[in-house]
């Protein structure tokens, strides 16, 4: 007997998945058949998705709220769509885009329309993500020009840093002694010294 499954993906542990879960529950999907992955943008290992793939059988139905839950980019979404519909031979229903319902119009024209809509939406989804990243980068660059600093505040060098740096450079004292006199860890002293060596404008 064919089963109905749901898949939820959120990009980080801080993102709320309730909107996706509510939409899937309204499809009367048994809770045991709803799989969810949470991951960062850099780590796309999806253990629950893979577990779901192992359960899928020909004729089953997979419901997903939006097309971008299937992958990170245009190529990946298309690859997963083909895997699910061609290899697994299941049906897919994208809840927020009823045109992407492989149960309807299974003739050649229906398949063509679904594939065309899928490719357009996948491209739009990827393009929007790239635009968001571009706007974020532009915003950060603009903020930096206004003097806004990001990350940990850089502490000023101790007043006696240059004096002990010169003594260390000339071999009069060790790096450990120079760090002790500057009241900083030896690793920090070496890091600051290395930065100075690599930046002639500071010399």
Backbone as numpy.savetxt, mean C-alpha at the origin, in Angstrom:
# Nx Ny Nz CAx CAy CAz Cx Cy Cz
-23.06 -28.10 -4.55 -23.90 -26.90 -4.55 -23.02 -25.65 -4.55
-23.33 -24.70 -5.42 -22.53 -23.48 -5.54 -22.60 -22.66 -4.25
-21.47 -22.06 -3.92 -21.35 -21.24 -2.72 -21.17 -19.78 -3.11
-21.53 -18.88 -2.18 -21.30 -17.46 -2.38 -20.28 -16.99 -1.36
-19.27 -16.24 -1.85 -18.18 -15.76 -1.00 -18.07 -14.25 -1.10
-17.44 -13.66 -0.11 -17.16 -12.23 -0.11 -15.71 -11.99 0.25
-15.12 -10.95 -0.33 -13.73 -10.61 -0.02 -13.62 -9.14 0.33
-12.88 -8.87 1.42 -12.64 -7.52 1.91 -11.14 -7.29 1.94
-10.71 -6.15 1.45 -9.30 -5.77 1.59 -9.22 -4.31 2.00
-8.46 -4.05 3.05 -8.17 -2.67 3.45 -6.66 -2.50 3.43
-6.21 -1.29 3.13 -4.79 -1.08 2.87 -3.95 -0.94 4.12
-4.57 -0.77 5.27 -3.79 -0.70 6.51 -4.69 -1.07 7.67
-4.07 -1.35 8.82 -4.84 -1.74 10.00 -5.64 -0.58 10.56
-5.37 0.64 10.11 -6.11 1.80 10.60 -7.39 2.05 9.80
-7.51 1.41 8.64 -8.64 1.68 7.78 -9.84 0.86 8.21
-11.01 1.47 8.23 -12.21 0.80 8.69 -12.81 -0.03 7.57
-13.03 -1.31 7.85 -13.57 -2.19 6.82 -15.08 -2.34 6.89
-15.75 -1.60 7.80 -17.18 -1.81 8.05 -18.04 -1.59 6.82
-17.68 -0.62 5.97 -18.50 -0.35 4.78 -18.51 -1.56 3.85
-17.35 -2.18 3.67 -17.29 -3.37 2.82 -18.05 -4.53 3.45
-17.88 -4.70 4.76 -18.52 -5.83 5.44 -20.05 -5.70 5.40
-20.56 -4.51 5.65 -22.01 -4.30 5.64 -22.57 -4.62 4.26
-21.88 -4.16 3.21 -22.35 -4.41 1.85 -22.40 -5.90 1.54
-21.39 -6.64 2.01 -21.36 -8.08 1.75 -22.41 -8.82 2.56
-22.62 -8.40 3.80 -23.63 -9.05 4.64 -25.03 -8.86 4.06
-25.25 -7.75 3.36 -26.55 -7.52 2.74 -26.79 -8.48 1.58
-25.74 -9.15 1.11 -25.87 -10.16 0.06 -26.15 -11.54 0.65
-26.38 -11.59 1.97 -26.66 -12.86 2.67 -25.52 -13.86 2.54
-24.30 -13.34 2.57 -23.13 -14.22 2.53 -22.86 -14.74 3.93
-22.73 -16.03 4.13 -22.43 -16.56 5.46 -21.13 -15.95 5.99
-21.09 -15.54 7.24 -19.88 -14.94 7.81 -18.63 -15.78 7.60
-18.78 -17.12 7.63 -17.62 -18.00 7.45 -17.08 -17.92 6.03
-17.86 -17.40 5.10 -17.43 -17.30 3.71 -16.94 -15.89 3.35
-16.79 -15.03 4.34 -16.25 -13.69 4.10 -14.78 -13.68 4.55
-13.90 -13.36 3.63 -12.47 -13.35 3.90 -11.97 -11.91 3.86
-11.04 -11.59 4.77 -10.57 -10.21 4.86 -9.06 -10.16 5.08
-8.40 -9.29 4.32 -6.97 -9.04 4.49 -6.76 -7.59 4.86
-5.84 -7.36 5.80 -5.38 -6.01 6.12 -3.89 -5.98 5.90
-3.42 -5.01 5.16 -2.00 -4.92 4.90 -1.61 -3.50 4.55
-0.33 -3.20 4.63 0.17 -1.91 4.22 0.32 -1.89 2.71
0.53 -0.67 2.17 0.68 -0.54 0.73 1.92 -1.22 0.20
2.95 -1.39 1.06 4.20 -2.00 0.62 4.15 -3.52 0.66
3.26 -4.06 1.46 3.21 -5.51 1.65 1.88 -6.02 1.12
1.93 -6.71 -0.01 0.67 -7.14 -0.62 0.48 -8.64 -0.51
1.11 -9.28 0.46 0.84 -10.69 0.71 -0.57 -10.80 1.28
-1.40 -11.64 0.66 -2.79 -11.71 1.07 -3.15 -13.15 1.47
-2.86 -13.52 2.70 -3.11 -14.90 3.12 -4.59 -15.29 3.06
-5.48 -14.39 3.43 -6.91 -14.73 3.40 -7.43 -14.86 1.97
-6.91 -14.03 1.09 -7.31 -14.14 -0.33 -6.88 -15.49 -0.89
-5.65 -15.89 -0.56 -5.16 -17.19 -1.04 -5.96 -18.34 -0.44
-6.34 -18.19 0.84 -7.16 -19.21 1.48 -8.52 -19.31 0.79
-9.07 -18.18 0.40 -10.35 -18.17 -0.30 -10.23 -18.84 -1.66
-9.13 -18.57 -2.37 -8.93 -19.17 -3.69 -8.95 -20.70 -3.60
-8.39 -21.24 -2.52 -8.35 -22.69 -2.37 -9.75 -23.29 -2.18
-10.68 -22.48 -1.69 -12.03 -22.96 -1.43 -12.95 -22.84 -2.65
-12.62 -21.91 -3.55 -13.50 -21.64 -4.68 -13.61 -22.84 -5.61
-14.83 -23.11 -6.06 -15.10 -24.18 -7.00 -15.89 -23.62 -8.19
-15.79 -24.25 -9.35 -16.53 -23.76 -10.52 -18.02 -23.56 -10.19
-18.54 -22.41 -10.62 -19.94 -22.11 -10.37 -20.17 -21.27 -9.13
-19.16 -21.15 -8.24 -19.30 -20.30 -7.06 -19.38 -18.83 -7.48
-19.85 -18.00 -6.55 -19.97 -16.57 -6.79 -19.13 -15.80 -5.78
-18.28 -14.88 -6.27 -17.48 -14.02 -5.40 -18.01 -12.60 -5.50
-18.32 -12.02 -4.35 -18.81 -10.64 -4.28 -17.72 -9.75 -3.67
-17.47 -8.63 -4.32 -16.49 -7.66 -3.85 -17.13 -6.28 -4.00
-16.90 -5.41 -3.02 -17.56 -4.11 -3.08 -17.11 -3.29 -4.27
-15.78 -3.19 -4.49 -15.27 -2.37 -5.59 -14.13 -3.10 -6.28
-13.92 -2.77 -7.53 -12.96 -3.49 -8.37 -11.53 -3.39 -7.86
-11.17 -2.27 -7.20 -9.78 -2.11 -6.76 -9.43 -2.97 -5.56
-10.42 -3.70 -4.99 -10.11 -4.65 -3.91 -9.40 -5.89 -4.44
-9.46 -6.11 -5.75 -8.84 -7.31 -6.33 -7.35 -7.16 -6.55
-6.82 -5.93 -6.58 -5.40 -5.76 -6.84 -4.95 -4.34 -6.62
-3.62 -4.15 -6.69 -3.04 -2.83 -6.44 -3.03 -1.96 -7.68
-3.02 -2.57 -8.85 -2.88 -1.79 -10.07 -3.64 -2.45 -11.21
-3.62 -1.77 -12.35 -4.37 -2.19 -13.53 -4.03 -3.63 -13.94
-2.74 -3.92 -14.05 -2.32 -5.25 -14.50 -2.74 -6.33 -13.51
-2.61 -6.04 -12.22 -2.91 -7.04 -11.20 -4.41 -7.33 -11.14
-5.23 -6.30 -11.29 -6.68 -6.50 -11.28 -7.11 -7.38 -12.44
-6.57 -7.09 -13.63 -6.91 -7.90 -14.81 -6.45 -9.35 -14.63
-5.25 -9.52 -14.05 -4.72 -10.87 -13.85 -5.62 -11.67 -12.90
-6.07 -11.03 -11.82 -6.94 -11.71 -10.87 -8.30 -12.02 -11.48
-8.81 -11.10 -12.28 -10.10 -11.31 -12.94 -10.02 -12.55 -13.84
-8.94 -12.65 -14.61 -8.78 -13.79 -15.50 -8.61 -15.10 -14.72
-7.84 -15.02 -13.62 -7.65 -16.20 -12.78 -8.99 -16.71 -12.26
-9.80 -15.80 -11.77 -11.07 -16.18 -11.16 -12.09 -16.68 -12.18
-12.19 -15.98 -13.30 -13.24 -16.32 -14.27 -12.82 -17.41 -15.25
-11.54 -17.46 -15.62 -11.09 -18.43 -16.62 -10.56 -19.71 -15.98
-9.69 -19.57 -14.95 -9.09 -20.76 -14.35 -10.00 -21.37 -13.27
-10.47 -20.53 -12.37 -11.36 -21.02 -11.31 -12.78 -21.23 -11.81
-13.13 -20.54 -12.89 -14.45 -20.65 -13.53 -15.58 -20.33 -12.55
-15.37 -19.22 -11.81 -16.41 -18.75 -10.91 -17.02 -17.47 -11.49
-18.11 -17.03 -10.90 -18.72 -15.75 -11.27 -18.26 -14.69 -10.28
-18.20 -13.45 -10.75 -17.82 -12.31 -9.92 -18.90 -11.24 -10.02
-19.22 -10.66 -8.88 -20.17 -9.55 -8.84 -19.51 -8.39 -8.09
-19.28 -7.28 -8.80 -18.73 -6.07 -8.17 -19.92 -5.21 -7.74
-20.11 -5.08 -6.43 -21.34 -4.51 -5.90 -21.60 -3.08 -6.33
-20.53 -2.25 -6.39 -20.76 -0.86 -6.74 -20.72 -0.62 -8.26
-20.66 -1.69 -9.04 -20.69 -1.57 -10.50 -21.45 -2.78 -11.06
-22.78 -2.71 -11.07 -23.59 -3.86 -11.49 -23.27 -4.38 -12.89
-22.69 -3.55 -13.76 -22.30 -4.03 -15.08 -21.27 -5.16 -14.98
-20.48 -5.13 -13.89 -19.48 -6.17 -13.69 -20.08 -7.31 -12.87
-21.00 -8.01 -13.50 -21.66 -9.17 -12.91 -21.64 -10.25 -13.98
-20.74 -11.22 -13.83 -20.55 -12.21 -14.89 -21.71 -13.19 -14.99
-22.68 -13.11 -14.08 -23.84 -14.00 -14.17 -24.80 -13.56 -15.26
-24.72 -12.27 -15.63 -25.66 -11.77 -16.63 -25.02 -11.77 -18.02
-25.83 -12.02 -19.03 -25.40 -11.96 -20.42 -24.13 -12.77 -20.66
-24.22 -14.07 -20.51 -23.04 -14.92 -20.66 -22.70 -15.21 -22.12
-23.39 -14.54 -23.04 -23.05 -14.71 -24.44 -21.79 -13.91 -24.77
-21.36 -13.96 -26.03 -20.12 -13.31 -26.44 -20.18 -11.81 -26.23
-21.32 -11.18 -26.56 -21.45 -9.73 -26.40 -21.39 -9.34 -24.93
-22.05 -10.11 -24.07 -22.02 -9.81 -22.64 -20.62 -9.91 -22.07
-19.89 -10.93 -22.50 -18.50 -11.10 -22.04 -17.63 -9.95 -22.51
-17.83 -9.54 -23.76 -17.06 -8.43 -24.31 -17.32 -7.13 -23.54
-18.59 -6.86 -23.25 -18.95 -5.64 -22.52 -18.33 -5.66 -21.12
-18.44 -6.80 -20.43 -17.88 -6.91 -19.08 -16.37 -6.70 -19.09
-15.68 -7.32 -20.07 -14.23 -7.16 -20.15 -13.84 -5.72 -20.47
-14.62 -5.08 -21.33 -14.32 -3.69 -21.68 -14.50 -2.77 -20.49
-15.62 -2.94 -19.78 -15.88 -2.12 -18.59 -14.81 -2.36 -17.54
-14.42 -3.63 -17.36 -13.38 -3.97 -16.38 -12.08 -3.25 -16.69
-11.64 -3.28 -17.94 -10.38 -2.64 -18.30 -10.44 -1.14 -18.09
-11.55 -0.52 -18.45 -11.69 0.93 -18.25 -11.65 1.27 -16.77
-12.41 0.54 -15.95 -12.48 0.84 -14.52 -11.14 0.56 -13.83
-10.46 -0.51 -14.25 -9.16 -0.81 -13.65 -8.17 0.30 -13.95
-8.19 0.79 -15.18 -7.29 1.89 -15.55 -7.63 3.16 -14.77
-8.91 3.46 -14.63 -9.33 4.65 -13.89 -8.92 4.55 -12.43
-9.10 3.36 -11.84 -8.73 3.16 -10.44 -7.24 3.38 -10.22
-6.41 2.81 -11.12 -4.97 2.99 -10.98 -4.58 4.44 -11.21
-5.19 5.08 -12.21 -4.87 6.47 -12.52 -5.20 7.38 -11.34
-6.31 7.10 -10.67 -6.70 7.91 -9.52 -5.71 7.74 -8.38
-5.24 6.51 -8.14 -4.26 6.29 -7.08 -2.96 7.03 -7.39
-2.55 7.00 -8.67 -1.32 7.70 -9.06 -1.50 9.22 -8.91
-2.69 9.72 -9.21 -2.95 11.15 -9.04 -2.90 11.55 -7.57
-3.43 10.67 -6.71 -3.39 10.96 -5.27 -1.96 11.02 -4.78
-1.13 10.05 -5.20 0.29 10.06 -4.80 0.99 11.30 -5.32
0.66 11.70 -6.55 1.28 12.89 -7.14 0.89 14.14 -6.36
-0.39 14.24 -6.00 -0.85 15.41 -5.23 -0.21 15.43 -3.85
-0.04 14.25 -3.25 0.63 14.20 -1.94 2.06 14.68 -2.04
2.77 14.22 -3.09 4.17 14.63 -3.28 4.26 16.13 -3.52
3.33 16.67 -4.31 3.33 18.10 -4.57 3.04 18.89 -3.30
2.12 18.37 -2.49 1.80 19.05 -1.23 2.97 19.07 -0.27
3.69 17.93 -0.20 4.87 17.86 0.67 5.94 18.83 0.19
6.17 18.86 -1.13 7.18 19.76 -1.69 6.82 21.22 -1.41
5.54 21.56 -1.56 5.10 22.93 -1.30 5.26 23.28 0.18
4.96 22.32 1.05 5.10 22.57 2.48 6.56 22.78 2.86
7.45 22.02 2.23 8.88 22.17 2.53 9.38 23.54 2.11
8.87 24.06 0.99 9.30 25.39 0.55 8.81 26.47 1.52
7.75 26.16 2.26 7.24 27.12 3.27 7.95 26.94 4.60
8.88 26.00 4.65 9.64 25.80 5.88 9.06 24.76 6.80
8.05 24.02 6.35 7.47 22.96 7.17 8.41 21.76 7.14
8.74 21.24 8.31 9.66 20.12 8.41 8.88 18.85 8.72
9.28 17.74 8.07 8.65 16.45 8.27 9.62 15.52 8.97
9.06 14.61 9.76 9.91 13.64 10.44 10.47 14.21 11.74
11.43 13.49 12.28 12.02 13.86 13.56 12.82 15.16 13.44
12.65 16.02 14.42 13.37 17.29 14.41 14.87 17.04 14.63
15.69 17.67 13.80 17.14 17.52 13.90 17.67 18.40 15.03
18.35 17.77 15.98 18.90 18.52 17.10 20.16 19.27 16.66
20.36 20.48 17.18 21.58 21.22 16.83 22.81 20.53 17.41
23.95 20.75 16.76 25.20 20.18 17.25 25.61 20.86 18.55
26.26 20.11 19.45 26.78 20.73 20.67 27.77 21.84 20.34
27.86 22.82 21.23 28.74 23.96 20.97 30.19 23.53 20.80
30.60 22.47 21.48 32.00 22.04 21.40 32.22 20.96 20.34
31.22 20.74 19.48 31.33 19.68 18.49 32.51 19.92 17.55
32.61 21.15 17.00 33.63 21.42 15.99 35.04 21.30 16.58
35.17 21.75 17.80 36.47 21.66 18.46 36.91 20.21 18.58
36.02 19.34 19.04 36.36 17.94 19.22 36.41 17.19 17.88
35.64 17.66 16.92 35.71 17.08 15.58 37.10 17.28 15.00
37.63 18.50 15.13 38.97 18.80 14.62 40.04 17.98 15.34
39.90 17.83 16.67 40.87 17.04 17.43 40.83 15.57 16.98
39.61 15.07 16.73 39.47 13.68 16.27 40.06 13.52 14.85
39.81 14.49 14.01 40.32 14.44 12.65 41.84 14.45 12.63
42.44 15.21 13.54 43.91 15.31 13.58 44.54 14.13 14.32
43.72 13.27 14.92 44.23 12.11 15.61 44.63 12.37 17.05
44.30 13.55 17.57 44.68 13.87 18.95 43.80 13.16 19.96
42.56 12.86 19.60 41.67 12.12 20.50 40.95 11.06 19.67
40.42 10.05 20.36 39.69 8.99 19.67 38.25 9.43 19.42
37.58 8.69 18.56 36.18 8.98 18.31 35.34 8.79 19.56
35.69 7.79 20.37 34.97 7.55 21.62 35.10 8.74 22.55
36.33 9.29 22.66 36.55 10.44 23.53 35.84 11.67 23.00
35.88 11.87 21.69 35.19 13.01 21.09 33.70 12.94 21.37
33.12 11.74 21.23 31.69 11.57 21.49 31.37 11.83 22.96
32.25 11.36 23.86 32.03 11.57 25.29 32.04 13.05 25.63
32.99 13.79 25.04 33.09 15.23 25.31 31.86 15.97 24.76
31.29 15.46 23.69 30.12 16.12 23.08 28.80 15.62 23.69
28.92 14.69 24.64 27.73 14.13 25.31 26.76 13.52 24.30
27.30 12.69 23.43 26.45 11.99 22.46 26.98 10.59 22.25
26.13 9.65 21.84 26.61 8.29 21.56 27.68 8.31 20.48
28.60 7.37 20.55 29.68 7.32 19.58 29.13 7.16 18.15
28.08 6.34 18.01 27.49 6.14 16.68 26.94 7.45 16.12
26.34 8.27 16.99 25.81 9.56 16.55 26.93 10.50 16.13
28.02 10.50 16.88 29.17 11.35 16.53 29.71 10.97 15.16
29.88 9.66 14.93 30.39 9.21 13.63 29.43 9.55 12.50
28.12 9.44 12.78 27.14 9.76 11.75 27.19 11.23 11.38
27.27 12.10 12.39 27.37 13.54 12.14 28.67 13.86 11.40
29.75 13.21 11.83 31.03 13.45 11.18 30.99 13.00 9.72
30.34 11.87 9.46 30.22 11.39 8.09 29.40 12.31 7.23
28.35 12.89 7.80 27.53 13.84 7.07 28.34 15.07 6.69
29.15 15.52 7.63 29.98 16.70 7.38 30.99 16.43 6.28
31.59 15.23 6.29 32.56 14.88 5.26 31.94 14.87 3.89
30.66 14.44 3.83 29.99 14.33 2.55 29.33 15.62 2.08
29.37 16.64 2.92 28.73 17.92 2.56 29.76 19.02 2.71
30.42 19.35 1.65 31.50 20.33 1.69 31.01 21.69 2.13
29.73 21.96 1.98 29.22 23.29 2.35 29.25 23.50 3.84
29.39 22.42 4.60 29.43 22.57 6.06 30.85 22.77 6.58
31.82 22.57 5.72 33.21 22.67 6.18 33.70 24.10 6.15
